[in-house]
Amino acid sequence: MTIYAQHANRGKVQILATYHGPAGVLSSTVTSVDDPALAAPIVDALNRISACATVPVSVWDERGGHFRSYPVEHLTTLTDRDARPGLVEGTHSLWYEQAMVLLHRALADLDTAAAAAPAPVRTAISAELEAEARGLRDELAEYTEGVEPPEPEKRRFWDFQSPLVVVDESVSGLDQRDRDSLNGLEQGLRRAHFERAVADLRLLLDAYLRCANGEAQLLIDGFEISDDPYDEDADRYFLNVQAPMPDGEWGRTDWNVGICRWVPDGPQTEDGDRDEPVLDCVRSEPPALSEIVGLLNRSDGRSDVLAAWAETAVGEALAGTAFVVTKRYEG
């Protein structure tokens, strides 16, 4: 329920926390550092932590036509490092578990960013996380049970369904559209199928967050990662890394790495283009995280790499990867 920013002041860079307090919108200094390059990743990670921790407790879980609250146990991880593994072990719902992967990554990124800072800065960051977690718990207690915050003069106000957080492309997946899409995908699933879907989504998201491919796009509702260079001067191949669809839609019940190609769908492409499959690398078992990351890092938005892979014969692996072609589409 806090937005973080950096501000140059007297040769230092202040990291500021902005929130609604008793006197209106307030900004307070979390800490100061010497280098803007050090402040930027800390601010980014703090904003992602705030969003991923706050949004799930600020919306209704509307699955099944009911209005329930999402879990709040993840707030513990803001102050208890030993609780963090639990963020990537739950099976509450597809959308909530996605948010927990994002929170887990944001906390790890904050550790990395703060490691280069002096000890007093790290102490101040820890104190800020404690204030954020405590303030949000106090607000939830007041909202759900009518319990007044113990220190009203230090209160950080929070509004259900309208939290003060930054939600942008760095935490895509938290909005209503993605929540509705993922809720729809898990509707009616048997428990075993649901648990597999959670694990598959977590693997896709983890690979996407870890890869260095700046062209990769995570398509939540399609359970896939796409690398489409959009190179008009090349053969216009693109790569899809696809997990099984939770409901088996489109007949997708296995993992697949596919290469497709954009082809004209009318004279001078006046009707737009259509995608045409070139080859598939189908697996019944999930690939290793390192295999997906390695594949995406090698493709890296490069049309020449995709064009070379497109020539791979059945039974052979895409060059430099562990993915073996199981089918080619001719014509």
Buried (B, 14 or more C-beta within 10 A) or exposed (E): BBBBBBEEEEEBBBBBBBBBBEEEEBBEBBBBBEEEEBBBBBBBBBBBBBBBBBBBBBBEBEBEEEEEBBBBEBBBBBBEEEBBEBBBEBBBBBBBBBBBBBBBBBBEBBBEBBEBBEEEBBEBBBEBBEBBBBBBBBBBBBBEEEEEBEEEEEBBBBEBEEBBBBBEEBBEBBEEEBBEBBBBBBEEBEEEBBEBBBBBBBBBBBBBBBBEBEBBEBBBEBBBBBBBBEBEEEBBBBBBBBBBBBBEEEEBEBBBBBBBBBEEEEEEEEEEEEBEEBBBBBBEEBBEBEBBBBBBBBBBBBBEBBBBBBEBEEEEEBEBBBBBBBEBEEE
